[in-house]
Amino acid sequence: MNPFILHTLHVASALALFGSLGAIFLGGTGKKGASALHGISLVLILLIGFAILKKPPEGQYWWLVKLGIWLFIGAAPALVKRNILPAWMGFAFSLAAAGYAAWLGYTKPF
């Protein structure tokens, strides 16, 4: 598949993920739909990310760090719901983690 299309879908899934995180953290009436969008977006990000990679690069570990970030962003709503993190901190940490993941994807430092 065209790498440009995969990259566009990956970024669109990330935008949907953070839209759902905002809806979950800020509350409101549509939390069930936002939770579903959160899960669907996470799965799409994972699948499209591996489609972009084609196979995990040998000797490079940046993609494992990105998997850890993916797990944290996936667990962030549960951390907020159980009052381990305040909502604003969960969202801020998720944004910072996503920025770091994007930097890792573009620079591949290690």
C-alpha positions as CSV (number, residue, x, y, z in Angstrom):
1,M,0.0,0.0,0.0
2,N,1.1,3.6,-0.6
3,P,3.2,4.9,2.4
4,F,1.5,8.3,2.1
5,I,-2.0,6.7,2.6
6,L,-0.7,4.7,5.5
7,H,0.9,7.7,7.1
8,T,-2.3,9.8,6.6
9,L,-4.4,7.0,8.2
10,H,-2.0,6.7,11.1
11,V,-2.2,10.5,11.8
12,A,-6.0,10.5,11.4
13,S,-6.2,7.6,13.9
14,A,-4.1,9.6,16.3
15,L,-6.4,12.6,16.0
16,A,-9.4,10.4,16.7
17,L,-7.6,9.0,19.7
18,F,-7.0,12.4,21.2
19,G,-10.5,13.5,20.4
20,S,-11.8,10.5,22.4
21,L,-9.4,11.1,25.2
22,G,-10.6,14.7,25.5
23,A,-14.2,13.5,25.6
24,I,-13.4,10.8,28.2
25,F,-11.4,13.1,30.5
26,L,-13.8,16.1,30.3
27,G,-16.8,13.9,30.9
28,G,-20.2,14.5,29.5
29,T,-22.9,12.2,28.2
30,G,-21.1,10.4,25.4
31,K,-18.5,8.6,27.4
32,K,-19.5,5.1,26.1
33,G,-19.0,6.2,22.5
34,A,-15.8,8.0,23.3
35,S,-14.5,4.8,25.0
36,A,-15.3,2.8,21.9
37,L,-13.6,5.4,19.7
38,H,-10.6,5.2,22.0
39,G,-10.2,1.5,21.6
40,I,-10.8,1.5,17.9
41,S,-8.3,4.3,17.4
42,L,-5.7,2.4,19.4
43,V,-6.1,-0.7,17.3
44,L,-5.9,1.3,14.1
45,I,-2.8,3.1,15.3
46,L,-1.1,-0.3,16.1
47,L,-2.1,-2.1,12.9
48,I,-1.2,0.8,10.6
49,G,2.1,1.4,12.5
50,F,3.1,-2.2,11.9
51,A,2.0,-1.9,8.2
52,I,4.3,1.1,7.9
53,L,7.2,-0.8,9.4
54,K,6.5,-4.0,7.4
55,K,8.7,-5.9,9.9
56,P,10.3,-4.8,13.1
57,P,13.8,-3.4,12.5
58,E,16.7,-5.4,13.9
59,G,19.0,-3.7,16.3
60,Q,16.7,-0.7,16.7
61,Y,14.6,-0.4,19.8
62,W,12.7,2.8,19.3
63,W,9.6,0.9,18.2
64,L,9.5,-0.9,21.5
65,V,9.5,2.4,23.3
66,K,6.6,3.4,21.0
67,L,4.7,0.3,22.1
68,G,5.2,1.2,25.7
69,I,3.8,4.7,25.0
70,W,0.9,3.1,23.2
71,L,0.2,1.0,26.3
72,F,0.3,4.1,28.5
73,I,-2.1,6.1,26.3
74,G,-4.4,3.1,26.3
75,A,-4.3,2.8,30.1
76,A,-4.6,6.6,30.7
77,P,-8.4,6.6,31.0
78,A,-8.3,3.8,33.5
79,L,-5.7,5.7,35.6
80,V,-7.9,8.8,35.6
81,K,-11.1,6.8,36.4
82,R,-9.4,5.2,39.4
83,N,-8.2,8.6,40.6
84,I,-4.5,7.7,40.2
85,L,-4.0,10.7,38.0
86,P,-6.2,13.9,37.8
87,A,-7.9,14.3,34.4
88,W,-5.7,17.3,33.4
89,M,-2.5,15.4,34.2
90,G,-3.6,12.3,32.4
91,F,-4.3,14.3,29.3
92,A,-1.1,16.3,29.6
93,F,1.0,13.2,30.0
94,S,-0.8,11.6,27.1
95,L,0.0,14.6,24.9
96,A,3.6,14.6,26.0
97,A,3.9,10.9,25.4
98,A,2.4,11.2,21.9
99,G,4.8,14.0,21.0
100,Y,7.7,11.8,22.1
101,A,6.3,8.9,20.1
102,A,6.1,11.2,17.0
103,W,9.6,12.4,17.6
104,L,10.8,8.7,17.9
105,G,9.0,7.8,14.6
106,Y,10.6,10.6,12.7
107,T,14.2,10.6,14.1
108,K,14.6,6.9,15.1
109,P,17.4,7.8,17.5
110,F,18.2,4.3,18.8
